[in-house]
Amino acid sequence: MKQEFKIIADLIEANTRVLDVGCGDGILMEFLQNNKKIDIRGIEISKNNVQKCIGKGLTVIEGDAEKDLSQFPDGSFDFVILSAALHHMYSPHRGLGEMLRIARKGIVVMEPSDSLISKIARKLGFVPDYEIDAILRTGTGGVENSHIPNFIYRWTESEVKKTINSFLPHVSNKIYFIYNYRFPLERFKRSKKRFIRLLFPLLSLALKLYKIIFPKQANEFGFIVSKGKNLKPWLEGGLEDPKLNLEYIREKYVIQL
């Protein structure tokens, strides 16, 4: 099992209702269903992967998450999870917003990080800006599972926080970050650049040392968002229909209200 799958599994509560966005062939779904006793559903754009999931007895619908998540009602799942699928969307931020809307309790996401090591690797040509590898086997697997290689959107902690708070401005949300190194060593081996192949043994050692010294500069990270239950102090009432807290506003600001 992929390392990030185990991380996600450890974060999901038992006996909850979960949606896996871009579930692939259902490896994570199968693990969670068997080990965490949860009610899990999936949405996947690849017809072939959907058939594999159904063959495993998993509940998966074929659909384009970027377009079809809007069909799910607000708060229809306790948790919405995703592993390496946001960067296959035309608008990763909109996709993240839809996950937040659908989730009642929170979301768990694993995506590429725009860390220092990632920036250096791209500058040196060690890793690409576009995920051409994804379409080499079948001619699909790019943006929205098309033949067009997707731009690999890489996130920073600051950007995640700004995006979350933009979509949920009325409550105080808890955001946690976890870090994971995924070195594309096989990609280095396949490179046609001779100097990369020659440097491979030294590069592999250097990356392992970097991982120990700079754990938060990982090229992949996850973020867990626990949706806030308390309104911002300038609001009052219920979460579904908050009103301005005029008493707070008048105490803090000079206003005409």
C-alpha positions as CSV (number, residue, x, y, z in Angstrom):
1,M,0.0,0.0,0.0
2,K,1.2,3.5,-0.7
3,Q,2.5,5.3,2.3
4,E,0.0,8.2,2.0
5,F,-2.9,5.6,2.0
6,K,-1.9,4.5,5.5
7,I,-1.7,8.1,6.6
8,I,-5.2,8.7,5.4
9,A,-6.5,5.5,7.0
10,D,-5.1,6.6,10.4
11,L,-7.0,9.9,10.2
12,I,-10.5,8.6,9.3
13,E,-12.8,7.8,12.1
14,A,-14.6,4.4,12.2
15,N,-18.3,4.1,11.5
16,T,-18.4,7.2,9.3
17,R,-19.7,7.9,5.8
18,V,-16.8,8.7,3.4
19,L,-16.4,9.8,-0.2
20,D,-13.2,9.0,-2.0
21,V,-12.7,11.5,-4.9
22,G,-10.6,10.1,-7.8
23,C,-10.6,6.7,-6.1
24,G,-8.6,5.0,-8.9
25,D,-8.9,1.2,-8.8
26,G,-10.2,1.3,-5.2
27,I,-7.1,0.3,-3.2
28,L,-7.7,2.9,-0.5
29,M,-11.4,2.3,-0.5
30,E,-10.9,-1.5,-0.1
31,F,-8.5,-1.0,2.8
32,L,-10.7,1.5,4.6
33,Q,-13.8,-0.7,4.2
34,N,-12.1,-3.8,5.5
35,N,-10.1,-2.2,8.4
36,K,-12.1,0.9,9.6
37,K,-15.7,-0.3,9.2
38,I,-16.8,2.7,7.3
39,D,-19.5,3.4,4.7
40,I,-17.3,4.5,1.8
41,R,-18.3,5.5,-1.8
42,G,-16.1,6.6,-4.7
43,I,-16.2,8.7,-7.8
44,E,-13.7,7.9,-10.6
45,I,-13.4,9.3,-14.1
46,S,-11.7,6.2,-15.7
47,K,-14.2,3.6,-16.9
48,N,-11.6,0.9,-16.6
49,N,-10.9,1.8,-12.9
50,V,-14.6,1.9,-12.2
51,Q,-15.0,-1.6,-13.5
52,K,-12.1,-2.8,-11.3
53,C,-13.8,-1.2,-8.3
54,I,-17.1,-2.8,-9.0
55,G,-15.4,-6.1,-9.4
56,K,-14.1,-5.7,-5.9
57,G,-17.6,-5.1,-4.6
58,L,-17.0,-1.4,-4.1
59,T,-19.6,1.3,-4.6
60,V,-18.2,3.6,-7.2
61,I,-19.8,5.9,-9.8
62,E,-18.2,7.0,-13.0
63,G,-17.9,10.7,-13.2
64,D,-15.7,13.8,-13.6
65,A,-15.2,15.0,-10.1
66,E,-14.5,18.6,-11.2
67,K,-18.0,18.7,-12.8
68,D,-20.0,16.1,-10.9
69,L,-19.2,16.9,-7.3
70,S,-21.7,19.7,-7.6
71,Q,-24.4,17.1,-7.8
72,F,-23.8,16.0,-4.2
73,P,-25.9,17.8,-1.4
74,D,-24.2,19.9,1.2
75,G,-22.8,17.8,4.1
76,S,-23.8,14.5,2.4
77,F,-20.6,12.7,3.8
78,D,-18.8,12.9,7.1
79,F,-15.4,13.0,5.4
80,V,-14.2,13.5,1.8
81,I,-10.8,12.2,1.0
82,L,-8.5,12.6,-2.0
83,S,-5.1,11.4,-2.9
84,A,-3.2,13.0,-5.8
85,A,-6.3,13.9,-7.9
86,L,-6.7,17.7,-7.4
87,H,-3.8,18.4,-9.7
88,H,-5.6,16.6,-12.5
89,M,-8.3,19.2,-12.5
90,Y,-8.5,22.4,-14.5
91,S,-9.3,24.3,-11.2
92,P,-7.9,22.6,-8.1
93,H,-9.2,25.3,-5.9
94,R,-12.8,24.8,-7.0
95,G,-12.4,21.1,-6.5
96,L,-11.1,21.7,-3.0
97,G,-14.1,24.0,-2.3
98,E,-16.5,21.3,-3.4
99,M,-14.9,18.8,-1.1
100,L,-15.4,21.2,1.8
101,R,-19.0,21.8,0.9
102,I,-19.9,18.0,0.7
103,A,-18.0,17.1,3.9
104,R,-19.9,17.5,7.2
105,K,-16.9,17.0,9.5
106,G,-13.8,17.5,7.3
107,I,-11.5,16.5,4.5
108,V,-8.2,14.7,4.1
109,V,-6.0,15.5,1.1
110,M,-2.6,14.3,-0.2
111,E,-1.1,16.4,-3.0
112,P,2.3,17.6,-4.3
113,S,4.0,20.3,-2.3
114,D,5.6,23.4,-3.7
115,S,8.5,23.0,-1.3
116,L,12.1,24.2,-1.7
117,I,13.3,20.7,-2.8
118,S,10.5,20.6,-5.4
119,K,11.5,24.1,-6.8
120,I,15.2,23.1,-7.0
121,A,14.3,19.8,-8.7
122,R,12.2,21.5,-11.3
123,K,14.8,24.1,-11.9
124,L,17.4,21.5,-12.6
125,G,15.1,19.5,-14.8
126,F,14.9,16.5,-12.4
127,V,11.1,16.6,-12.2
128,P,8.6,18.1,-14.7
129,D,6.0,20.8,-14.5
130,Y,3.6,18.7,-16.6
131,E,2.7,15.1,-15.8
132,I,3.6,13.6,-19.1
133,D,4.3,10.2,-17.4
134,A,0.6,9.8,-16.8
135,I,-0.4,9.5,-20.4
136,L,2.5,7.3,-21.6
137,R,0.8,3.9,-21.0
138,T,-2.6,4.4,-22.5
139,G,-2.7,7.9,-24.0
140,T,-5.1,9.1,-21.3
141,G,-4.7,10.0,-17.7
142,G,-4.0,13.7,-18.2
143,V,-6.2,16.6,-17.2
144,E,-9.8,15.2,-16.7
145,N,-8.3,11.9,-17.8
146,S,-7.7,13.2,-21.4
147,H,-4.6,12.9,-23.6
148,I,-3.5,16.4,-22.5
149,P,-0.8,16.1,-19.7
150,N,-1.9,18.0,-16.7
151,F,0.0,20.8,-15.1
152,I,1.2,19.5,-11.7
153,Y,-0.3,22.1,-9.3
154,R,1.8,22.2,-6.1
155,W,0.4,23.6,-2.9
156,T,2.0,25.6,0.0
157,E,0.7,25.7,3.5
158,S,-0.1,29.3,3.1
159,E,-2.2,28.7,0.0
160,V,-4.1,25.9,1.6
161,K,-5.0,28.1,4.6
162,K,-6.1,31.0,2.3
163,T,-8.2,28.7,0.1
164,I,-9.9,27.0,3.1
165,N,-10.7,30.3,4.8
166,S,-12.0,31.8,1.6
167,F,-14.5,28.9,1.1
168,L,-15.4,28.8,4.8
169,P,-15.2,32.5,6.0
170,H,-17.9,32.2,8.6
171,V,-16.2,29.7,11.0
172,S,-12.8,29.1,12.6
173,N,-11.4,25.9,10.9
174,K,-8.6,23.7,12.2
175,I,-6.0,22.8,9.6
176,Y,-3.3,20.2,10.2
177,F,-0.3,19.4,7.9
178,I,1.6,16.2,7.4
179,Y,4.7,15.6,5.3
180,N,5.7,12.8,3.0
181,Y,8.7,12.4,0.7
182,R,8.1,10.7,-2.6
183,F,11.2,10.6,-4.7
184,P,10.7,9.9,-8.4
185,L,13.7,7.6,-8.6
186,E,12.3,5.5,-11.3
187,R,11.7,8.6,-13.4
188,F,15.4,9.5,-12.9
189,K,16.4,6.0,-14.1
190,R,14.3,6.4,-17.3
191,S,15.6,9.9,-18.1
192,K,17.4,10.3,-21.5
193,K,19.6,13.0,-19.9
194,R,22.9,11.2,-19.4
195,F,24.1,13.3,-16.5
196,I,21.0,12.5,-14.5
197,R,21.5,8.8,-14.9
198,L,25.2,9.1,-14.0
199,L,24.3,11.1,-10.9
200,F,21.6,8.8,-9.8
201,P,23.4,6.9,-7.0
202,L,24.7,10.2,-5.5
203,L,21.4,11.9,-5.9
204,S,19.5,9.1,-4.2
205,L,21.8,9.4,-1.2
206,A,21.5,13.2,-1.1
207,L,17.7,13.0,-1.1
208,K,17.6,10.6,1.8
209,L,19.9,12.9,3.9
210,Y,17.7,15.9,2.9
211,K,14.7,14.0,4.2
212,I,16.2,13.6,7.6
213,I,17.5,17.2,7.9
214,F,14.5,19.0,6.4
215,P,11.3,16.9,7.1
216,K,8.9,19.8,6.4
217,Q,10.4,20.4,2.9
218,A,8.9,17.3,1.6
219,N,7.8,17.2,-2.1
220,E,4.4,15.9,-1.0
221,F,2.2,16.8,1.9
222,G,-1.2,16.3,3.3
223,F,-3.6,18.5,4.9
224,I,-6.5,17.7,7.2
225,V,-9.3,20.2,7.6
226,S,-11.7,19.9,10.5
227,K,-14.6,22.1,9.7
228,G,-15.3,24.8,12.3
229,K,-18.4,24.5,14.5
230,N,-18.1,28.0,16.0
231,L,-19.0,31.2,14.1
232,K,-16.5,34.1,13.9
233,P,-17.2,36.6,16.7
234,W,-18.7,39.1,14.3
235,L,-21.4,36.6,13.4
236,E,-24.2,35.0,15.5
237,G,-27.0,32.6,15.1
238,G,-26.8,29.2,13.3
239,L,-24.1,27.9,11.0
240,E,-26.6,27.5,8.2
241,D,-27.9,31.1,8.3
242,P,-25.5,33.3,10.3
243,K,-26.4,37.0,11.1
244,L,-24.2,39.9,11.9
245,N,-23.4,40.3,15.5
246,L,-24.2,44.0,15.7
247,E,-23.2,44.2,19.4
248,Y,-19.7,43.0,18.6
249,I,-19.5,45.2,15.5
250,R,-20.5,48.3,17.4
251,E,-18.1,47.6,20.2
252,K,-15.1,47.2,17.8
253,Y,-15.9,49.6,14.9
254,V,-17.3,53.0,14.2
255,I,-20.3,52.1,12.0
256,Q,-23.6,53.5,10.8
257,L,-25.6,50.4,11.4
